[in-house]
Amino acid sequence: MRVMVIVKANKDSEAGVMPNEEILTEMGKFNEELVKAGVMSAGEGLHPSSKGKRVRFSGGKRTVIDGPLRRNQGTSRRLLDVAGEID
């Protein structure tokens, strides 16, 4: 099963402010554990929602809406390939 983990954005991440060294170190350790376990297939950071776009499809019509996006904002994502549900 493939799952996507999205880290929720906050005002600092939306402004491009990086987390402090302690948080970055902990995130790096967590990502390394996922890679060593063979489940992490991607883990890039995302642009602020102000640079995002939403694409809506209705019948044969496609509409592109520029950010900022209000729902489901995230600062990074991880794609995990797992055998079943994760904790």
C-alpha positions, 0 to 999 in steps of 0.5 A, a space after each residue: 500500500 502506498 501512503 502519503 504523509 503531509 507535514 502541516 504548514 504553519 505561518 513560519 513555513 509559509 514564510 520560508 522560515 526553516 525549522 531550527 537545527 534540533 528539529 531538522 536533525 530529528 526529522 533527518 533521523 526519522 527519514 533515515 529510519 524510513 529509508 533503512 526500513 525500505 518504505 520511503 520512496 520520496 520525501 521532498 519539501 514543498 513550496 509555500 501554498 502561495 506558489 501552489 495551484 489547484 486543478 479542478 476537473 468538471 466533465 471535459 473542463 479543466 480550471 487552474 486556480 492559483 494559490 494561496 491554497 486554504 485547505 490541506 496545506 503542507 510543507 513537506 511530503 513523504 511517500 511510503 510503500 508499506 505492507 499494511 496500515 501504519 502507526 
